[in-house]
């Protein structure tokens, strides 16, 4: 059976979108969004908010739309897939970078 790699996030932009272009002039836009979850601590009864940060990458036309309309602090809906890059740094350590490759956004 084939697997499914789909992510849906609703959060707030942590920074303005950053646009760049590949050597072949393909637009790539990246930004981070924060998603928060609030719960009540069992022992103290205190309300605790836990925030997760997600790196978002958009390509081509969707990248152009994001650069034009999105700003830091905007609420956003993102649909996409998890993408993990692996590389070796100068000291020989293996590094990983997780991002969400978006295919749909709404603000």
RANORFEN-V41180 format. One record per residue. RES is the residue in one small letter. SS is DSSP state (H for helix, E for strand, L for the rest). PSI is psi in whole degrees, 0 to 359 (999 if undefined). Layout:
RES,SS,PSI + RES,SS,PSI
This chain:
x,L,141 + x,L,150 + x,L,170 + x,L,131 + x,L,90 + x,L,135 + x,E,138 + x,E,124 + x,E,140 + x,E,120 + x,E,199 + x,E,140 + x,E,131 + x,L,344 + x,L,162 + x,L,147 + x,L,142 + x,E,119 + x,E,140 + x,E,174 + x,E,142 + x,L,168 + x,L,337 + x,L,15 + x,L,31 + x,L,128 + x,E,135 + x,E,126 + x,E,136 + x,E,148 + x,E,171 + x,E,149 + x,E,151 + x,E,134 + x,E,139 + x,E,146 + x,E,132 + x,E,135 + x,E,166 + x,E,127 + x,L,131 + x,L,320 + x,L,312 + x,L,340 + x,L,1 + x,L,143 + x,E,128 + x,E,134 + x,E,127 + x,E,125 + x,E,134 + x,E,140 + x,E,138 + x,E,133 + x,E,127 + x,E,137 + x,E,128 + x,E,147 + x,E,155 + x,H,233 + x,H,322 + x,H,326 + x,H,318 + x,H,318 + x,H,315 + x,H,315 + x,H,322 + x,H,321 + x,H,340 + x,L,142 + x,L,157 + x,L,133 + x,L,341 + x,L,143 + x,E,142 + x,E,147 + x,E,129 + x,E,132 + x,E,137 + x,E,204 + x,E,155 + x,E,134 + x,E,127 + x,E,126 + x,E,142 + x,E,136 + x,E,168 + x,E,129 + x,L,182 + x,L,333 + x,L,1 + x,L,7 + x,L,140 + x,E,129 + x,E,152 + x,E,146 + x,E,119 + x,E,137 + x,E,167 + x,E,118 + x,E,105 + x,E,144 + x,E,354 + x,E,135 + x,E,151 + x,E,140 + x,L,999
